[in-house]
Amino acid sequence: MNRGKLSTTIGIASLGLLATMLSGCAAPAGDVPAAGPATELRLGYFDNVTHAPALVGLEKGFFEEELGDTTLTPQIFSAGPATIEALSAGAIDAAYIGPNPAVNSFVASGGQSLRIVAGAASGGAALVVRPGIDSPADFAGTTLATPQLGNTQDVALRNWLSAEGYETSTTGGGDVAITPTENAQTLALFQSGQIDGAWLPEPWVSRLVLDAGAEVLVDEASLWEDGAFPTTVLAVRAEFLAEHPDAVEALLAGHTQSVAWLNENPSEAGAVINAKLAADTGKSLPDPVIERALEHVTFTTDPLAATFPVLLKAGVDAGTAKAGDINGLFDLAALNAVLSAAGAAPVTAGELGTE
């Protein structure tokens, strides 16, 4: 993994609630006049290694330094769909999030809910299983976990199982039962033998492997060309972006600093991430866990826009998303301005938005 430079590289009821909330979203960013400096920016993120740009940016003060007089209010979430509900309801203004919930929100709102303004992480997701499950042929009758119905890993698992000839259901039935479960509970359920495996992001892959004896059956990177797929992106409410473009650009300046720091300081990254995890949860990760997790994640400001039509189709095929148009999903203009000022190459929206 190249860390030496800045890379430019729910049940059903909850989904119904999400669609209802999205129907009242703000107008598209271009239709809302700027409202002057923001007094506050509320930022959502997860305590996952795949959200390390958020963890490092908060721990080292990159965001606050760039935001200046705008107060930064962080909020921790555990999975994407719940984060999207908060973003759509106006409870937060921006969020580090997996790509599938962002796509679902954009499509369900007719393009009015959010914009992806940067990438954050690629890789760092896998299917881990108990010993004795050695191939796809061993999955009939098993129970697997994902972080939340419709989140990025949930969609990946459902599509992989479908490709292997298994039927699944969003209500938990099918040839293989999929149980959306918070990551910490997944670890406990796996240790007690109540589930047979899970498709998870880091550091939970490494925790199940090192702490619970799980084995990696599918590294998601093996399913993508060149192993590159978005695990985390940075999204902003469309209304907030239109009203406070300067605050979004400042957030992106802090974000790019965080990504650059992670890539330039791999030997220090684990300690800084762990310091933030300890502050948030009261407990840090064992060194072997965080070291293994970081080996499987690439930090990048590139959202890998070309993968998003594939991600949308995967969500539709999995039964967790509706088909729709994702043109306009990306607004990378502010990011590219920040990158240009830093002497870095621009990133592309892949004809799916502004760059």
N, C-alpha and C positions, 0 to 999 in steps of 0.2 A: 504494500500500500504506500502510495506516495504522500508523505506528510511534509515534504520539504518546500511546498509553495502553496499559495492560495489557489485552490482549484476552482475553475470556472465550470469546471465540470458541475345493550340495548335490547329486548324483545321487540316484537312487531308494534306494540303500543308505542314504544319510544320512537320508532320510525314514523308512526303516524303523527305523533306530537311534533317531530322535527319538521315534517311537511307543512303542518299547520302554522308553525312559527315562521317558516320561511316565506309563506304566502304574504306575510306582512312586512317583508324586509324593505330596507331602504331602496331608493332609486339607484340606478347604476352610477358609478363614480363620476362619469362625465356629465351627469345631469344635476349634480349638487355643487353649489358654489363653495369656494373656500371660506372658512369661518375664522381664520386667524389662528394664532398659536394655540396649541392644545394645553390645557392646564394639567391634564392627566392622561397617561396611556396605560391601559390595563392589559397585561400580557399573560397569556396562558402557555403552559408548558407541562411536560411530564418529567418525572424523575427517572428517566431512562438514559442510557448511554447514547442512544440515537438522538437524544435532544441535548447533547453536550454543548452545542453552540449557545443554547439558552443558559445552561448551567454555568458555563465559563463566563459568558457575558454578564451574568448577574453576580457571580462570585468575584470577578475582577473589576467590576464597575464600569465596563465598557459602555453599556446602555445608558446608565445614569450620566456619565460624562458627556456623551453626545447629546442627550436629551435636554441637558441644561435645566432650565426652569420648569420643564414639563415633568411632573411627578410620575415616576414609574411604579405601578402597582402590580406585582406578580401574583399569579394564581396557579396552583398546581391541579392538574387533572390526571386521570389514569388511563383514558382512552379517547380516541378521536370523536366518535359520535356525540359523547357528552360535551366535549369541547365545542363542537359545532353548535349544539343547542345554546350554549352560553354566548357564543359569538353572534348567532342569529338573533338572540333576544336582546342584544346590546349590553350584555353583562360584562363582556370583555371587548377589547378593540382589535387585538391581534393575537395570533397563536402559532406556536410550533405544533405541527399536526401531520398525521399521515396523509398521503395523497388521496386515498379513496373517499374518506369523509369530506374532504375539500371538494372533490369532484361531485359527490352526491349533493352537497349543499348548492353548488353553483347551478347544476342542472335543475334541481327541484325548485329553485327560486327564479328560474328563467334568466339566469346570469346576473341577478341583482344582489346577491348576498355578500360575496367576498371576491378578493383577487389574491392570487398567489404572487408574492413579490420577491421571493428568493427561494433557492434550495437551501438545505441545511445538512442532510446526511444521505448517503447512499450505502446500501448493504446493511448487514447486522440483523438479519431475520432468518429463522430456520425452523424446520420441523424436527422436534426432538421426541424420542420415544423410549419406552422401557426396553431393557434387554429382552430378546426373544422376538421382537418385531424387526425383521431383517430385510423385508422387501414389501412393495405395495400389496402383494398377495396376502399379507398377514393382517390386513386392517378390518376385515369383515367382523362386525359385532363389537368393535372397539369404541371407546369414548375418548374424544380429544377436546382440548380446550383452546380457545382464542381469547384475546383481551376483551372484545366486545363485538356483538353482532354488527356487521357492516364495516368494521374497522379494516385497515389494510391487510393485516395478517389473517383475519377471518376470511376475507375475499380470496387471498392467496391459497389458503387451505382448501376451501370449497372447490376452487378451480382445479387444483392439483388432484384432489380426490375424484372429481368428475372425469378428468383426463385418464385416470386409472380405472374407470369403469364403475365407480361407486356413486350411489345416489345419497344426497344429504337434504336436510330440510331446515328452513330457518326457524322451525319450531322444535327442533331437537330430534326428529325422527330420521329414518333412512337407514342405509346399510351401515353407515358410521355416524354415531351421535356426536354432534359438535355442541359443546357447552361453553358459551361465552362466560368468562370468569376473570375477575381481577387478577393481575399477575402474581401478587403475593399469595393469594389463595390457590392459584394454580400450582405453585411450588408445594404447598402443604398437601393438596389433593394428590399430587404425583407421588410425594413421599409416602403417603398412606395407602397407595395403590388404588385409589378411587378413579383415577383417569390413567389412560395408557400413553398419553403424550400430549403435545401442544405445539402450535405454530406461534412463535413469540419473537419479539424484538430483544435486542441486548439492553441490559445485562442479563435478562431472564433466561436466555438460551444458555449462557455460561453458568448461571446459578443452578439450573437443572442438571447440566452436565457435571459440574464440579461438586455441587452440594448434594445431589440426589441420584447420581449414577445414570443419568439419561444419556442416550446416544443420539448424535445428529444423523438423521436419515436423509434429509434434504436441506442443503444450504440454498436459500432462495437465489443467491447469486448464480447458481448453476443453471437457472431457468431463464436467464436474461443474456442477451448478446453482450459480450465483453464483461459480464458480471455486474453491469451498472443498472441499478434501479433505485428510484427514490424511496427512502424510508421516512424522511421528515422534510417538510417544506415550511416556509413561513408565510402565513396568510393574514390578510387584514380585511376588516369589514369595509365594503365598498364605500359606505357613507363616510366612515372615518378617513379613508384615503382621500376622498374628494374634499373633505372639510379641512383636513390637517396634513397636507402633503409634506410640509417641512418636518413634522414630527415623525412621519413614516420614513423620510430620508434619514433623519437622525437615528432612528431605530436600525435602519439598514447599515448605517455607518458603524454602529456598535456591533451589529451582526457580522459584518465582514471582518472586523477586527478580531472577533471571537474565533471565526473560522480560520483566519490566518494564524492566530496564536496556537490553535490546536495543531495545525499542520507544521508549524515551526518549532513546537515544543513538545514533541511526543513523550519525552521522558518525564515531563512535569504534568502532563495532562491528567493522568490518573489521580494524582494527589489533589489537584484543583477540583476535579469533578467530584471526588469523594468528599471534599470539604463541604461542597454545596449539598450533596446528598445527606450528609450527616446533619447539616443545619436544618434541612427540610424534614427529615424522617427520624432523626435521632440516632441513625445507624449508618455507618459507612460500609462499603463492600470490601471483602477480603482482597488483598492485592492480586492473588492469582485470578480471581473472577474479573476484576476490572481490566487486568492486563489482557486476558483472553478476549474479553468483549471488544476492547479497542482494536485488536488485531483484525476484526471483521467489519469495521465501520470506516467509511471514507467521509470526511467532512468537506463540504463543497457548497458554494453559493449557487451552483447550476441546478435548477429544478428538474433537469432532464425532461424537458417538455415533450419531446418526441414519444415518450413512453405513455403519456396520459390517454391517448385514444385506446391503447391496449388495456390500461387500468379501468377505463370506463366500461369497455366491453366485458372485462372480467367481473365487474360488479353486477352488470346486467345479467350475465350468465349465471352468477351465483345467486340471483334473486334478491340481492340487497340494494340494488340501484335501479333507477329508471333510465331508459335510453334518452339521449338529448344532445344538444349542441354545446360543445365546450369552447367554441370560439370566443375569445375575450377573457378566458380564465386567468391569463397571466397579464400582469402589468410590471414589467421589469425595467421601466425607464429610470426610476430612481436608483435601483440597484446598479444599473449600468453607468449612471452618473457617478456614483460612489466608486465603482471599480475603475472608471476612467481617471478619476482624480488620484487614485492610488497607483496608476500606471499598469493596471491589470486589464486583460482582455474582456470584452463584453460577453454576456451569455444570451442565448437565443430563446425566444418564446415559441419557436417551431410553428409559426403562422397561426398561433392560438392566442394572440394578444399583442400588447405593446411592448416594444423593447428599445 
